[in-house]
Amino acid sequence: MVLVTDGRANVGIGGGLGSEDARVWAARVKAADVRSLVIDTDEGDSPIATARDLARLSGGEYVRLGRLEGRSMASTVRQRVLAAPA
């Protein structure tokens, strides 16, 4: 699974904090043993539910792109998929 995020959450599913929903789903991804890659598109440091936190909670790999551009994102994903053990 590839998650592209700035790490900031809006309104949650039930109207609460979206950051809590993101943490819950990240833990579910890990529990289901789903391989994940979290691509951080944030230009600053978000204090709540950062992309790095979501990668850690999901057991996934964290990558911060210096520039959000389709080719660099596709290349990053391709490299990680090809490098991963089968």
Secondary structure as UniProt FT lines:
FT   STRAND          2..5
FT   TURN            13..14
FT   HELIX           18..31
FT   TURN            32..33
FT   STRAND          37..40
FT   HELIX           51..58
FT   STRAND          61..64
FT   HELIX           70..83
//
